[in-house]
Amino acid sequence: MSGEPMSGSEPDADTEGVPTVEAASGTGVPIRGNDIDTDQIIPARYLKAITFDGLGEYAFYDQRFQDGEPTDHPFNEERYQDASILVVNANFGCGSSREHAPQALDRWGIDAIVGESFAEIFAGNCLALGIPTVTAPVQDINQLQDHVAEYPDTEITVDIASETVSYGERVVEGTVDTAQRTALLEGVWDTTELLKSNRKAIFETAQSLPYIEDSAIEGAPGAPGGDSGDRNAGTEAADTTDASGD
Amino acid sequence: MSSGTLYDKVWDRHTVTELPTGQTQLFVGLHLIHEVTSPQAFGMLAERDIEVAYPELTHATVDHIVPTADQSRPYADDAAEEMMAELEANVAGTGIEFDHPDTGDQGIVHVIGPEQGLTQPGTTIVCGDSHTSTHGAFGALAFGIGTSQIRDVFATQTVAMEKQNVRRVEVTGELGPYVGAKDVILTIIRRLGTDGGVGHVYEYGGEAIEALDMEGRMSICNMSVEGGARAGYINPDATTYEWLRETDAFRDDPEKFERHKAYWEEIRSEENAEYDDVVEIDGSEIEPVVTWGTTPGQGIGISEPIPDPEDFPESDREVARRAQEHMDVSPGDRMEGYGIDVAFLGSCTNARLADLRAAAEVIEGREVHPDVRALVVPGSQRVKEAAEHEGLDRVFTEAGFEWRGAGCSMCLGMNEDQLRGDERCASSSNRNFVGRQGSKEGRTVLMSPVMVAAAAIEGEVTDVRTLREVAPA
């Protein structure tokens, strides 16, 4: 990996431990074409596993191999083997919501993705792993892809705060979605602990909804009398309900 | 910014708080899970020593990997068996209800929620599956999430979300004979593009939508995501209520039904609701639609010529060229007459009782073309049972279709039902992506259930309206 080590993508159990992501830098790899769906990024047969381990080698597998022989797909090319900035076109990551797609790219070595546009669920899944998805106008993307193809050793820097993509003498004005930008810069892209901290408000929202049965929320974290966040503490009602619900 | 829409009302009622990121923390009324995207989330929970916060609001099924021919355990495919066993272990003792195949309630996650009455108007529904948009047919706010978000929902029953724009998609007029929901949604995606809905929720309305049954409405909302919209919905009405009244949730409790109905009425979009934009489509002009390419936006009416990529905007030309090469079609030709090897009637888009009935009506008294392997895969065990009760299974099997067990089947290459080599498939599913049906040389033509039935009989893409005399209106 030639790039700066960005934040690790391994989630940390402690919210204080979620690293900030301010920038990513390294060499680039262009994947051209609009509407590249997540079935292409990771074919469905590699989803038949109970963990994300080892997905990296199957990224773009069906584009990379034809009858068992490697094709000229960029992920196979020697000059891109150390790349960490993926440069793509429009509607990248459309289709299936499988988080396996960004997990595979992450494990292949991708730290940031720059493109014309991204499918929404895909971009959200990238964010959950701390991988920025930065958009830029089509001309800028095409120029960057051409440049990377010609000079694969070019160092590219994706800066989140300034929303820029810099390489050589050029600085491209990009866009980082506001929520994504904040989440990366403040280290709240792993949202579990942040969401958990509002357990009382969650309970009250649940209670206010006319379609939520009482039995479904009794003893939940944030319920009166059981506000430890540990739903096993003093929640006999919930235990009883669970048992009878089977 | 929209106001007074169902989306605005449901969003507001489920808002827990505004997060420092500017996102909203949104309460999830129903979390559906399946075997493919949940095991890693359970793993993350265990790693962090977190328990499922609201197990009664979580509901599990198994669909993607289940074999549809021989379902005896252990499954022949070791990986499938491992995933099934993992789900069984993950839900055991948690209080999460699991529609195991042994219960008779198993099926595709987007079929079982609606049929059991879990899917209700005014609720928020998430699932680690992009076709969660299906549930919007009932006026629920329903969308797909990734596995890290599944972890969040397990831990908190909430997700961090940004509010989106609301686009009203108004389909006017009356649909012609043998033209249905699938043709409407393929037309919408063709018109607005596969990324046209990014940043938007689609509210479908207009007389053509209102005239649809719940199954048709589900087909429409199901493919919202193929148009880039993470969610799509239809305001609940008498058709919705009639469906719900007969479900497990309300069948024996009319008082509960009335109480809930008051809420359902309350969250409908106001007459004077404001939308971020409105698109109008004339439903009376839609004819049966088939795809000629490798994205769901590459569709045409059955009588139209295949377009020339050179006539496309420059950004779409290369995708169109490659798609035509893959499909082995040429500009100016028609899809009618395109030979097929496989007919697949199934998936979360089109495997409900109404879909099977419509296809059976075309099939009855006819035979599957000798060169075609044809399979019907009901969306759930209950759909299968109901169809058998009506004798639909015999209509299909006598014609030469295989009658299978419930599951995702050939919609995607995760189970034994797959295309082989460069087979061409007439498919009632939702994605014609290269490799989607299990073979990267395989070719998928998306169409409605009645069009699949017609293609199965003729061995080629066929206009169902010419196959059988259209009944007088």
Interface residues (C-beta under 8 A of the other chain):
Chain A: P11 A13 R32 G33 N34 D35 D37 D39 Q40 P43 A44 R45 L47 K48 A49 I50 T51 F52 D62 N89 A90 N91 C94 G95 S96 S97 R98 E99 P102 S117 A119 E120 I121 G124 N125 A128 L129 V138 D177 T178 A179 T182 A183 E186 V188 D190 T191 T192 L194 L195 K196 N198 R199 A201 I202 T205 A206 S208 L209 P210 Y211 I212 E213 S215 A216 I217 A220 P221 R231 N232 T241 D242 G245 D246
Chain B: R13 H14 T15 V16 T17 L19 P20 T21 G22 Q23 Q25 F27 G29 V36 T37 P39 Q40 G43 M44 E47 R48 D49 I50 E51 A53 Y54 P55 E56 L57 H64 I65 D77 A79 A80 E82 M83 E86 T94 G95 E97 Q120 G122 T123 G128 D129 S130 T132 F143 G144 I145 G146 T147 S148 Q149 R151 D152 A155 T156 Q157 T158 V159 A160 E162 T194 D195 V198 G199 V225 E226 G228 R230 R259 H260 Y263 T295 S315 D316 E318 V319 R322 L412 G413 M414 R431 F433 V434 G435 R436 G438 K440
